[in-house]
Amino acid sequence: MMSDFPEDLRYSSEHEWVRVGNSGVARIGITAYAAEQLGDIVYAQLPEPGEEISAGDAVGELESTKSVSDLFTPVSGVVSAVNESLADSPETINAEPYGDGWLFEVELSDTDALDELLDADSYAESVSS
């Protein structure tokens, strides 16, 4: 199993990652662990830009050859962008979960919530136990 989780990210217990840019916009994706557990992702239903979302909400679905899984948002705010390229190539999520396989971006309404997310070591511990 892939045990390396990028140190610059924050993680949720639902296996999403968050990368916060300088502009207060958070980019969200699923971890390599989650992508591996799901298997080959064939469809990503993502939230709509402009949609207001709250941490913990189910905001979409990821469909794989094995199952359909809810996609949760680890942060609150307004969806500012979605990764349009996933419509044609959802397999990018499996191939590059921390890169081109990102899912959506959120203009954060509350940056304090980031402190409640896990760091790389805590997340690695949570998936190995």
N, C-alpha and C positions, 0 to 999 in steps of 0.2 A: 504493500500500500504506500501511496505517496505521503510521506510524513512532513514534507517541507511546506510550511504555510508562510507566505510573505510577512515579514515582521512589520511592515508599514501599514498593515490592514488591521481593522477591528472585525471581530467575528460574533455571530449570534449563535445561540444554541440550536437554531433551526438550520444551521449550515449556510448562512449567507455571509458574505464579506462586505465591508464598507471601506472605501478609500475616500478621504475627504481632501478636496482641493483647497487652494488658498481662497477661493471665492465663496466658500461656505456651501459648495455643491458637493453632495456625496454621490459617488458612483457605486452601484450595488451589483453583485453577482453571486453565484453560488460557489462553494469551495470545491476543490478537486475531489475531496472525499465525497461530497454530495453527488457530484457528477459521476463518480465511479459507482456509487450505490444505485443511482438511477439507471445506469446503463445508457444505451444510445438514445440521446434526446432527439425526438423527431418533430416536436412542435413546442413553441414557447408562446403562451398567452401572457402579455405584459400589460401593466396599467397604462392608462391613457395620459399623454402629456396634459398638464393643467389639473389633473386629478389631485385632490388633497388626501393624503394618506396618514395614518397614525401607526407608530411602532407596534408591531405584533399583528397588524391586519393581514389577512390573506389578500394579496393584490393581483394574483394571476395564477397560472398553472404551468407546470412543465410536464410534458407528455413524453414518455420514453417507450421503448419497445416492451418494457416490463410493466409500467404502471403510469398513473397520473398523480403528480404530487402538487400540493398547494405551494405557492410561492408567497413567502411572508416578507414584509418589509421590517428591517431592524431599526429604522429611523422614521421620524415624522417630518412632514413638510409637503411641498407641492412637487409633483413629478414634472421635471423640466425637460427630460429627453428619454427616449427609449432607443435601444439598439436595433435600428430598422433592418440591419443586415441579417438578423436572426430569422426573419420571415422566410428568406430563401435558403439559409444555411444554419439551421439550429444546431447542427453537429459541432459548430464552432465552440459551443458551450463546453462540450466534452474535451475538445482539442486544446482550447486555451481559456480555461475558466477564469484566470486572473488577468487576461489580456483582452483580445478581441471578442471573447465570449461574455463580456459584461452584459447586464440586463437592462438596467434603467438608472437614471440620475434623479436626485431629489434636491431641491433647494431646501435646506434644513430650516425648520422652524425652531428647533431646540437642540443646540450643540451639546448641552449637558448630558443628553441621553447617550451620547457616544461613550461616556465614562462607564456606563452600565454594560457595555459590550466587552467581550473577551479579547485579550491580546493573543498573539500567535501561540505562546506557550500554553496558556490556559485552554485554548481551543484544541490544540494537539493532544493535551491530556484528556479532554472530554471525549474525544473520538477514539482514543486508544483504550479507555477503560470499559 
